[in-house]
Amino acid sequence: MKFLTRTGLGVAAIAAISLGAYLLLAQGGNRGEASATIGSAHVSIDYGRPMLKGRDPLSMLKPGQVWRLGASEPTTIETDHDLLFGNTRVPKGKHILLAEMVEPGKWVLLASTKAFDEYDSGAKIAETPMKVENGRDSVEQMTIKLSANGNQGDLEVAWGTSRLAATFSVAE
């Protein structure tokens, strides 16, 4: 009898774990990471990777609206050196990244102390403009790329045919 009880509990546990993993992946709940050495700084971005599922991502937002820049947990940037978003210093450490549609075709990348659902203008550490472009190929699962160009960091968000690109630099 004990054997049947243990076996039943084991099968139920495996089924629950499998179902949870399936649901997490079905909702696009897996995480992505982009990292680069920019100048002398080690920079990494951790983000959720939502699936497109036939949506037009940039049309889902209205001017003035802040986007979490990913899915599930907040998208974060972590660095061991201070960064510059425009002329504003972003202190080394871990911060939340958001994007805001200022108006159609005009976006900014935000470094924040708060996630999008708690965000207010007082949480903004810095912002830098983002270029909006259309890509040739559609990207089903949102992807963030981070690359170095000397002391400058280039960040690109690709989702669907939309591309949002921003630059920042390592503070001296």
C-alpha positions as a Markdown table, in Angstrom:
| # | Residue | x | y | z |
|---|---|---|---|---|
| 1 | Met | 0.0 | 0.0 | 0.0 |
| 2 | Lys | 2.9 | 2.4 | 0.9 |
| 3 | Phe | 4.4 | 1.6 | -2.5 |
| 4 | Leu | 1.3 | 2.6 | -4.4 |
| 5 | Thr | 0.9 | 5.8 | -2.3 |
| 6 | Arg | 4.5 | 6.8 | -3.0 |
| 7 | Thr | 4.2 | 6.0 | -6.7 |
| 8 | Gly | 1.0 | 8.0 | -7.0 |
| 9 | Leu | 2.6 | 11.0 | -5.2 |
| 10 | Gly | 5.6 | 10.7 | -7.5 |
| 11 | Val | 3.6 | 10.6 | -10.6 |
| 12 | Ala | 1.4 | 13.5 | -9.4 |
| 13 | Ala | 4.5 | 15.6 | -8.6 |
| 14 | Ile | 6.1 | 14.9 | -12.1 |
| 15 | Ala | 2.8 | 15.8 | -13.8 |
| 16 | Ala | 2.5 | 19.1 | -11.8 |
| 17 | Ile | 6.0 | 20.1 | -12.6 |
| 18 | Ser | 5.6 | 19.2 | -16.3 |
| 19 | Leu | 2.3 | 21.1 | -16.5 |
| 20 | Gly | 3.9 | 24.2 | -14.8 |
| 21 | Ala | 6.8 | 24.2 | -17.2 |
| 22 | Tyr | 4.5 | 23.8 | -20.2 |
| 23 | Leu | 2.3 | 26.7 | -19.1 |
| 24 | Leu | 5.3 | 28.9 | -18.5 |
| 25 | Leu | 6.7 | 28.3 | -21.9 |
| 26 | Ala | 3.3 | 28.6 | -23.6 |
| 27 | Gln | 3.0 | 32.1 | -22.1 |
| 28 | Gly | 6.5 | 33.0 | -23.3 |
| 29 | Gly | 7.7 | 33.0 | -19.8 |
| 30 | Asn | 11.3 | 32.0 | -20.4 |
| 31 | Arg | 14.1 | 34.4 | -19.8 |
| 32 | Gly | 16.8 | 35.8 | -22.0 |
| 33 | Glu | 20.1 | 37.4 | -21.3 |
| 34 | Ala | 22.2 | 39.8 | -23.3 |
| 35 | Ser | 25.7 | 40.7 | -22.2 |
| 36 | Ala | 28.8 | 42.6 | -23.5 |
| 37 | Thr | 32.0 | 44.2 | -22.3 |
| 38 | Ile | 31.6 | 47.8 | -23.2 |
| 39 | Gly | 34.8 | 49.8 | -22.7 |
| 40 | Ser | 35.9 | 48.5 | -19.3 |
| 41 | Ala | 32.3 | 47.8 | -18.1 |
| 42 | His | 30.6 | 44.4 | -17.9 |
| 43 | Val | 27.0 | 45.0 | -18.8 |
| 44 | Ser | 24.2 | 42.4 | -18.7 |
| 45 | Ile | 20.5 | 42.6 | -19.4 |
| 46 | Asp | 18.0 | 40.0 | -18.1 |
| 47 | Tyr | 14.6 | 40.0 | -19.7 |
| 48 | Gly | 11.4 | 38.0 | -20.3 |
| 49 | Arg | 10.8 | 36.8 | -23.9 |
| 50 | Pro | 7.2 | 37.1 | -24.8 |
| 51 | Met | 5.8 | 35.4 | -27.9 |
| 52 | Leu | 4.3 | 37.5 | -30.7 |
| 53 | Lys | 1.2 | 35.3 | -31.2 |
| 54 | Gly | 0.0 | 37.4 | -34.2 |
| 55 | Arg | 0.1 | 40.7 | -32.3 |
| 56 | Asp | 1.6 | 44.0 | -33.5 |
| 57 | Pro | 3.7 | 44.9 | -30.4 |
| 58 | Leu | 4.1 | 48.6 | -31.0 |
| 59 | Ser | 0.5 | 49.2 | -31.8 |
| 60 | Met | -0.6 | 47.9 | -28.4 |
| 61 | Leu | 0.7 | 51.0 | -26.6 |
| 62 | Lys | -0.5 | 54.5 | -26.6 |
| 63 | Pro | 1.6 | 57.7 | -26.3 |
| 64 | Gly | 2.8 | 58.3 | -22.8 |
| 65 | Gln | 2.5 | 54.6 | -21.9 |
| 66 | Val | 5.4 | 52.8 | -20.3 |
| 67 | Trp | 6.2 | 49.2 | -21.5 |
| 68 | Arg | 7.9 | 46.7 | -19.3 |
| 69 | Leu | 10.3 | 45.8 | -22.2 |
| 70 | Gly | 9.7 | 42.1 | -21.9 |
| 71 | Ala | 7.4 | 39.7 | -20.0 |
| 72 | Ser | 6.8 | 38.6 | -16.5 |
| 73 | Glu | 9.6 | 39.8 | -14.2 |
| 74 | Pro | 11.1 | 43.2 | -14.8 |
| 75 | Thr | 13.8 | 43.6 | -17.4 |
| 76 | Thr | 17.0 | 44.6 | -15.6 |
| 77 | Ile | 20.4 | 46.0 | -16.6 |
| 78 | Glu | 23.4 | 45.3 | -14.4 |
| 79 | Thr | 26.8 | 46.9 | -14.7 |
| 80 | Asp | 30.0 | 47.2 | -12.7 |
| 81 | His | 30.6 | 50.8 | -13.9 |
| 82 | Asp | 28.5 | 53.9 | -14.1 |
| 83 | Leu | 26.8 | 54.4 | -17.5 |
| 84 | Leu | 25.6 | 57.5 | -19.3 |
| 85 | Phe | 22.1 | 57.6 | -20.9 |
| 86 | Gly | 22.6 | 60.8 | -22.8 |
| 87 | Asn | 24.2 | 63.2 | -20.3 |
| 88 | Thr | 22.7 | 61.5 | -17.3 |
| 89 | Arg | 24.7 | 59.1 | -15.1 |
| 90 | Val | 23.2 | 55.7 | -14.3 |
| 91 | Pro | 25.1 | 54.4 | -11.2 |
| 92 | Lys | 26.7 | 51.0 | -11.3 |
| 93 | Gly | 24.5 | 48.3 | -10.0 |
| 94 | Lys | 21.2 | 46.7 | -11.0 |
| 95 | His | 18.4 | 48.8 | -12.4 |
| 96 | Ile | 15.1 | 48.2 | -14.2 |
| 97 | Leu | 14.8 | 49.0 | -18.0 |
| 98 | Leu | 11.5 | 50.2 | -19.4 |
| 99 | Ala | 10.6 | 51.8 | -22.7 |
| 100 | Glu | 8.1 | 54.7 | -23.2 |
| 101 | Met | 6.3 | 55.7 | -26.3 |
| 102 | Val | 6.4 | 59.5 | -26.2 |
| 103 | Glu | 4.4 | 59.8 | -29.4 |
| 104 | Pro | 4.0 | 57.5 | -32.4 |
| 105 | Gly | 7.5 | 56.9 | -33.8 |
| 106 | Lys | 9.3 | 58.5 | -30.8 |
| 107 | Trp | 10.5 | 56.2 | -28.0 |
| 108 | Val | 12.8 | 56.5 | -25.0 |
| 109 | Leu | 14.7 | 53.9 | -23.0 |
| 110 | Leu | 14.3 | 54.4 | -19.3 |
| 111 | Ala | 16.5 | 53.3 | -16.4 |
| 112 | Ser | 14.2 | 53.1 | -13.4 |
| 113 | Thr | 14.1 | 52.2 | -9.7 |
| 114 | Lys | 10.6 | 50.8 | -10.1 |
| 115 | Ala | 8.9 | 48.2 | -12.4 |
| 116 | Phe | 6.4 | 49.4 | -15.0 |
| 117 | Asp | 3.3 | 48.6 | -12.9 |
| 118 | Glu | 4.7 | 50.9 | -10.1 |
| 119 | Tyr | 6.4 | 53.4 | -12.3 |
| 120 | Asp | 6.0 | 57.1 | -11.9 |
| 121 | Ser | 8.3 | 59.9 | -13.1 |
| 122 | Gly | 10.1 | 60.1 | -9.8 |
| 123 | Ala | 11.4 | 56.5 | -10.4 |
| 124 | Lys | 13.2 | 57.6 | -13.5 |
| 125 | Ile | 17.0 | 57.6 | -13.2 |
| 126 | Ala | 17.7 | 58.5 | -16.8 |
| 127 | Glu | 16.5 | 58.2 | -20.3 |
| 128 | Thr | 17.9 | 58.0 | -23.8 |
| 129 | Pro | 16.2 | 58.2 | -27.2 |
| 130 | Met | 15.4 | 55.0 | -29.1 |
| 131 | Lys | 15.3 | 54.8 | -32.9 |
| 132 | Val | 12.3 | 53.0 | -34.3 |
| 133 | Glu | 12.8 | 50.9 | -37.4 |
| 134 | Asn | 11.1 | 48.1 | -39.4 |
| 135 | Gly | 13.1 | 44.8 | -39.8 |
| 136 | Arg | 13.0 | 42.6 | -42.9 |
| 137 | Asp | 12.2 | 39.5 | -40.9 |
| 138 | Ser | 9.6 | 39.0 | -38.2 |
| 139 | Val | 10.9 | 37.8 | -34.8 |
| 140 | Glu | 8.3 | 35.6 | -33.0 |
| 141 | Gln | 10.0 | 35.7 | -29.6 |
| 142 | Met | 11.2 | 39.1 | -28.3 |
| 143 | Thr | 15.0 | 39.4 | -28.3 |
| 144 | Ile | 17.3 | 42.0 | -26.9 |
| 145 | Lys | 20.8 | 42.3 | -28.3 |
| 146 | Leu | 23.6 | 44.2 | -26.6 |
| 147 | Ser | 26.9 | 45.0 | -28.4 |
| 148 | Ala | 29.9 | 47.1 | -27.9 |
| 149 | Asn | 31.3 | 49.8 | -30.1 |
| 150 | Gly | 34.3 | 51.0 | -28.2 |
| 151 | Asn | 33.0 | 52.9 | -25.1 |
| 152 | Gln | 29.5 | 52.9 | -26.5 |
| 153 | Gly | 26.8 | 50.2 | -25.9 |
| 154 | Asp | 24.2 | 49.5 | -28.6 |
| 155 | Leu | 21.0 | 47.9 | -27.5 |
| 156 | Glu | 18.4 | 46.5 | -29.9 |
| 157 | Val | 15.0 | 45.2 | -29.1 |
| 158 | Ala | 13.5 | 43.0 | -31.9 |
| 159 | Trp | 9.9 | 41.8 | -31.8 |
| 160 | Gly | 7.7 | 41.1 | -34.8 |
| 161 | Thr | 9.1 | 43.4 | -37.5 |
| 162 | Ser | 9.6 | 46.2 | -35.0 |
| 163 | Arg | 13.1 | 47.2 | -33.9 |
| 164 | Leu | 13.9 | 49.7 | -31.1 |
| 165 | Ala | 17.5 | 50.7 | -30.8 |
| 166 | Ala | 19.3 | 52.9 | -28.2 |
| 167 | Thr | 22.8 | 53.7 | -27.3 |
| 168 | Phe | 24.5 | 54.5 | -24.1 |
| 169 | Ser | 28.2 | 54.9 | -23.0 |
| 170 | Val | 30.4 | 54.1 | -20.1 |
| 171 | Ala | 31.0 | 57.0 | -17.8 |
| 172 | Glu | 34.6 | 58.2 | -17.4 |
